């Protein structure tokens, strides 16, 4: 899919990968809807990016998600691409996993994505075309101790995305996955749980920049492939 003049929603747009994706898409001529909880940050970004719209959105909040899609349609008349990037990590062993905190991670990383898809898909069907890009993780291609909670949410996201891709193909709606490696963001800092020794004894992959991930997001939008590993 071409990017110029497309209406593209980016969740988690206030920092990290979401911020880099929003900036990159705007530079290519997209009309970017900036969704995040950090109102001040996305309001400032709205001033910097032409033809953009900031929407304070908590992806754990059903009404916020509905409002995000409705206001996008009200402003632009369509939603061409939905990029589900907002997410949070959780660290710790299976033995010590806090189930209530795990539920909170599932609410954001999985349920929030499904809700956003469910709100956007009917409009995409009416338009006759659309695309959904879900940001998964490279951890779904490996097994890393103390990352079971976070990894499992992304495993679930992979299955949901690839099956939705099959289901929506007849409607000319593409669903794709991007699997970033470790990225230079505040992800680990913002993760739930202790990060003590989470990577002990393991050789970690090289750390990519958020800008590199943004380039890969653009690449998969243009290629419409099912999956892309950064």
C-alpha positions in Angstrom: 0.0 0.0 0.0 1.2 3.5 -0.8 1.6 5.9 2.2 1.2 9.4 0.8 -2.2 10.9 1.8 -3.2 7.8 3.7 -4.9 8.2 7.1 -2.9 6.2 9.6 -3.5 5.7 13.3 -0.4 5.0 15.4 -1.0 3.9 19.0 1.7 4.5 21.6 2.9 7.5 19.5 4.3 9.5 22.4 7.7 7.7 22.6 9.9 4.9 21.3 8.9 3.0 18.3 5.5 4.7 18.0 7.0 8.1 17.9 9.6 7.1 15.3 6.9 5.5 13.2 4.6 8.6 13.4 7.4 10.9 12.3 8.5 8.7 9.5 5.0 8.2 8.1 4.4 12.0 8.3 7.6 12.6 6.4 6.2 10.4 3.6 3.0 12.5 3.4 0.6 10.5 5.6 -2.1 12.0 7.7 -1.1 10.6 11.1 -3.4 10.2 14.1 -1.3 10.2 17.2 -2.8 8.0 20.0 -1.2 7.8 23.5 -1.9 8.5 27.1 0.7 11.3 27.3 -1.5 14.3 26.2 1.3 16.9 26.4 3.7 14.9 24.3 1.3 14.1 21.5 -0.1 17.6 21.5 3.4 18.9 20.9 4.0 16.3 18.2 0.7 17.4 16.5 2.2 20.9 16.2 5.4 19.4 14.6 3.7 17.1 12.1 1.6 18.5 9.3 -2.0 17.1 8.8 -1.8 15.2 12.1 -4.3 14.7 14.9 -3.6 13.9 18.5 -6.0 11.8 20.5 -5.4 11.1 24.2 -6.0 7.3 24.3 -5.6 4.6 26.9 -5.6 1.3 25.0 -6.9 -0.4 28.1 -10.0 1.7 28.0 -12.8 0.5 25.7 -14.4 4.0 25.3 -11.1 5.6 24.5 -10.6 3.1 21.7 -14.1 3.7 20.3 -13.5 7.4 20.5 -10.2 7.1 18.7 -11.7 5.5 15.7 -14.9 7.6 15.6 -12.9 10.9 15.8 -10.5 9.7 13.1 -13.5 9.1 10.8 -15.1 12.4 11.8 -11.9 14.3 11.0 -10.7 12.5 7.8 -13.7 10.4 6.6 -11.7 7.2 6.6 -9.0 5.1 8.3 -6.6 3.5 5.8 -4.1 1.9 8.2 -4.1 1.0 11.9 -0.8 0.5 13.6 -1.2 -1.2 16.9 2.1 -0.4 18.7 1.1 0.5 22.3 2.3 -2.2 24.7 4.1 -2.9 27.9 6.6 -5.5 29.1 6.5 -7.7 32.2 9.5 -9.4 33.8 9.7 -12.4 36.1 9.5 -16.1 36.2 6.5 -18.2 35.6 6.7 -19.5 39.2 6.5 -15.9 40.6 4.2 -14.4 38.1 1.6 -12.0 39.5 -1.6 -12.9 37.8 -3.3 -9.6 38.3 -0.4 -7.8 36.7 -0.4 -10.3 33.9 -4.1 -9.5 33.3 -3.1 -5.9 33.0 -0.5 -6.7 30.4 -3.0 -8.9 28.5 -5.5 -6.0 28.6 -3.1 -3.7 26.8 -1.0 -6.0 24.6 -3.9 -8.3 23.4 -7.4 -7.1 24.3 -6.7 -3.5 23.3 -5.4 -4.5 19.9 -8.4 -6.7 19.3 -10.8 -3.9 20.3 -9.0 -1.4 18.0 -9.2 -3.9 15.1 -12.9 -4.6 15.8 -13.6 -0.8 15.7 -11.6 -0.2 12.5 -12.5 -3.2 10.4 -16.2 -2.2 9.7 -15.0 1.1 8.3 -12.3 -0.6 6.2 -14.9 -2.9 4.8 -17.0 0.0 3.7 -14.0 1.7 2.1 -13.2 -1.5 0.3 -9.6 -1.6 1.5 -7.5 -1.2 4.6 -4.4 -2.4 6.5 -3.6 -3.3 10.1 0.0 -3.6 11.2 0.4 -5.1 14.7 3.8 -4.7 16.4 4.8 -8.0 17.9 8.3 -8.9 19.1 11.3 -10.9 18.2 10.9 -12.8 21.5 8.2 -14.8 19.8 11.0 -16.4 17.8 13.0 -17.5 20.8 12.6 -18.6 24.5 14.0 -16.2 27.1 13.8 -16.8 30.8 11.8 -14.3 32.8 10.0 -13.0 29.8 7.2 -15.6 29.7 4.4 -13.2 30.5 5.3 -10.6 27.9 6.3 -13.2 25.3 3.0 -15.0 25.7 1.0 -11.9 25.0 2.9 -11.5 21.7 2.5 -15.1 20.8 -1.3 -14.6 21.2 -1.0 -11.4 19.0 0.8 -13.4 16.3 -2.0 -16.0 16.1 -4.8 -13.4 16.2 -3.1 -11.3 13.4 -2.3 -14.2 11.0 -5.7 -15.7 11.4 -7.3 -12.3 10.9 -5.2 -11.9 7.8 -6.8 -15.0 6.4 -10.3 -14.0 7.4 -10.1 -10.5 6.0 -8.4 -11.2 2.8 -11.7 -11.4 1.0 -12.5 -7.9 2.1 -9.2 -6.5 0.8 -7.9 -5.8 4.3 -4.3 -6.7 4.9 -3.1 -7.7 8.4 0.6 -7.8 9.0 3.1 -8.3 11.8 6.4 -6.6 12.6 8.8 -8.4 15.0 11.3 -5.8 16.4 14.4 -7.0 18.3 15.6 -5.2 21.4 15.2 -1.5 20.6 16.6 1.7 22.1 13.5 2.8 24.0 12.2 3.0 27.6 10.6 -0.4 27.2 12.6 -2.2 29.9 12.4 0.8 32.2 8.6 0.9 31.9 8.1 -2.9 32.2 6.2 -4.4 35.2 8.3 -6.4 37.6 11.9 -6.6 38.6 14.5 -6.8 35.8 17.2 -8.2 38.1 19.1 -10.9 36.3 16.5 -11.2 33.6 19.2 -11.6 31.0 21.8 -13.3 33.2 24.0 -15.7 31.3 22.5 -14.9 27.9 24.1 -13.2 25.0 21.7 -10.5 23.9 21.1 -9.5 20.3 22.3 -6.1 19.1 20.0 -3.2 20.0 18.3 -1.5 17.1 17.2 2.1 16.9 13.5 3.0 17.0 14.1 4.6 13.6 15.2 1.3 12.1 12.0 -0.3 13.3 10.0 2.6 11.8 11.7 1.9 8.4 10.6 -1.8 8.6 7.0 -0.7 9.4 7.1 1.4 6.2 8.6 -1.6 4.4 5.8 -3.9 5.4 3.1 -1.4 4.6 4.5 -1.1 1.0 5.0 -4.9 0.6 1.9 -6.0 2.4 3.7 -9.2 3.5 2.4 -11.2 6.4 5.5 -10.9 8.7 8.7 -9.0 8.9 11.5 -9.5 11.4 13.6 -6.5 12.1 
